[in-house]
Amino acid sequence: MEFVAFYHTGVENDIFRARDWYKNQRDGLETRFSKEVKSTIQQIISDPFIFQKKYKEVRIAYTKIFPFGIHFRVNDVHKEIIILGVFHTSVNPKKWEKRL
């Protein structure tokens, strides 16, 4: 059974800001970014346990093309995934620790 994903309220803004930045770099790059994030989230939903815990109960799935990590928690009992954020790998951990 696949898991159901829920999103922290800040995730949409994380993705929007990154898409906006990539759009300003090269036309169409924001679409590639969005597809890569969606693909990585689908991998998380299909099998969240292939991604190891990085801190506390939070796991990180890194996108293949772009330097971003999707931070998430798993509730195995309820088959839920909580996406906490989509962060560039250079972001200071203090920024995303607030979402824990």
N, C-alpha and C positions, 0 to 999 in steps of 0.2 A: 504494500500500500504506500502510495506517495504521501509525502508530507504536504501540509498546507502552509503557505508563507504569509506572514504578517509583517508589516513594515513600520519602523519607527517613523514618527512624523517628519523627521529631518532628512530621510532618505531621498524623497523627491527633490528637495533642494540640493542635496549632494550631486545628484545626477544632472539636474538642470545647470548648475554652475560648471560642471565638467564639460557638458555638451556645448555650452556657450563658449567656453575657452577653445575647445577643439574646432568649433565652427569658425572662429576668428583666425585659426591657424591655416586651415585649408578647407575649401568647400567640400562637403560630403563626409569629412572626417567625423563629424558629430554622429552621423548615422552609423558608421562603423563602430564607434564607441558604444552607442546604445545597443546594437546587436550583440556586441561582446559581453556587455553587462547582463543582458537577458539570457544569453547562452550560459553564462557562469551561474546565474541564479537557477536556471533549469537543472544544471548539474547538482547544485546544492539540494534542490527539492527531490531529485531522483535518489541521491545517496549522500546525505549530509555527513556521514561518518568517515568518508574518505579524506576529509579535511581535519587535520589535527587541531586540538585545543592549543591556543597560543597564550591565553591569559584567562585566569578564572575559568568560566564555562564558555568562553567566547572562542569561536573558530573563525579562521579567515580563509576565504577562497580567493586566490589571485587570478585576475583576468590574464589571458595568454598574450594578448597583443599590447594592451595599455598597462601602465604601472599603477594599477588600482587593486585594492583589496576589499572584498565584501565581507564585513564583519557580521557574524550571526551567532545565535544561540539555538540549541535544539531542545525541544521538549518531547522526548521519546514516548512518554505515556500518552500524550494527546496528539501525537504525530504533527507537531507544529514547529515551524521555524520562524524565528523572529529576526528579521534583517535589521541590524542596528545602524549600519551606515555603509556608504560606498566612499572610501577615502583613497586619495593618492598616497603612494607608499612613503612620500617624504613628509607627510603631515605629522606634526608633533602628537604623540599619544595623549597628551593632556587634553587635546581637543575632543577626541572621541571617547575618552574615558568617562566624560560627563553623561554619555548615553547608557552607561551600564546601570 
